[in-house]
Amino acid sequence: MKRYFLLVSSLTAFAIFLIWQSCAKENQPPVAQFTIDPVTGNDETIFVMDASATADPDDNAETLMVIWDWEGDGIFDTQYATRKKGDHKYNKSGNYMVTMIVKDPRGLTDTLKAPLVVSSSNLPPEAPFNPQPADGAVTLTVNPWMKWSSSDPDGDPMFFTCFFGKTNPPAQFIASQMFGTFSPGKLDYGTTYYWRIRARDSKGNITEGPVWSFSTYDLHFQTITDIRDGQSYQAIQMGDAWWMAENLRYDAGEGSYCYENNATRCENYGKLYTWEAAMRSCPNGWHLPSLQEFETMIDLIGGPEIAGGKLKDLERQLWKDVNVGATNEVGFTALPAGRRYDSGLFAGISYYAQFFSSTEYNNREAFNMTIGYDYANAFIYNYKKAYAISVRCVKD
């Protein structure tokens, strides 16, 4: 009896051992495996995720179920299924962590993650080109409009970040705009400026443009004050001569007029003077230029065929369109103040600028320099002394 009990106890222990061994074997989890084809692509690529190599030590692979998280954001995009392949197309470029969980029939799981880089199928904008002012140029104005060309291969809307300043590399000037131009405001004469453009399309692709530079024209200015009425004028040096860079506004009494007798016109354009009034209007230490002084100045800046354009104002938009050849390259800032006839009729504002010389043609006429909106020339004409036109004075 005792021996029988021992036999039963031994059999029981052996059965328990076998059960324990069986349970230990059944508790082995599956092993997650998958591949991604292709290994990289863009937002137009269909990626195939294949978990066919997933296995389990104890169970048939066909009984294993998988679930996918395409982005790796913790939100699963499929349900558990025995199908081991899946495909996915990403809506946008980025760095993703594809995640797969495999589960066996007893609920044991294994997780595998694999990185995936998805690029953009959208092409970036081309690098900005064709800068205006041109790279390395010397500008003819201190109020330039910066312009450039750029396009996007996909036709996407573009945004531009503008960098501008006296240092290289230049600092950011405008954070984002859709226009291919901007104005930095009035610049310093004789100074080098640097600028570049960053182009970004609506899909977020960015292309950096090169650093361009230009220099402003090196002019010499001074400010003079007319002690007779306290008005100040800017003067500019051309060659050895100093010329007023503004039309005279002094009230010389008889023979000096505002266009259409409107005081605002005098503020914008200066006064109009008959020759007799012009001869007595310049402040002390200055004089009405002679014909020879006008001719010397015209020759100095390139001759009569182009001098008018170099003398005409470019910034204030007072000239009639199209202001042919206008650059104001020498800072003279000629304004189209028009004229007054001896009949009292006013004409020519926005069309013409005329300046009396001190040189007489005859008793009734004197020489003047005439500039027009529709040509780049600077002409010397004889003109009636009784007519009233603009005055620029030259330093003695």
Secondary structure, 3 states (H helix, E strand, C coil): CHHHHHHHHHHHHHHHHHHHHHHHHHCCCCECCCEEECCCEECCCEEEEECCCCECCCCCHHHCEEEEECCCCCCCCCCCECCCEEEEECCCCEEEEEEEEEECCCCCEEEEEEEEEEECCCCCCCCCEEEECCCCEEECCCCCCEEEECCCCCCCCEEEEEEEECCCCCCEEEEEECCCEECCCCCCCCCEEEEEEEEEECCCCEEECCCEEEEECCCCEEEEECCCCCCEEEEEEECCEEEECCCCCCCCCCCEECHHHCHHHHHHHCCEECHHHHHCCCCCCEECCCHHHHHHHHHHCCCHHHHHHHHECCCCCCCCCCCCCCCCCCCCCECCCCEECCCCCEECCCCEEEEEEEEECCCCEEEEEEEECCCCCCEEEEEECCCEEECCCEEC
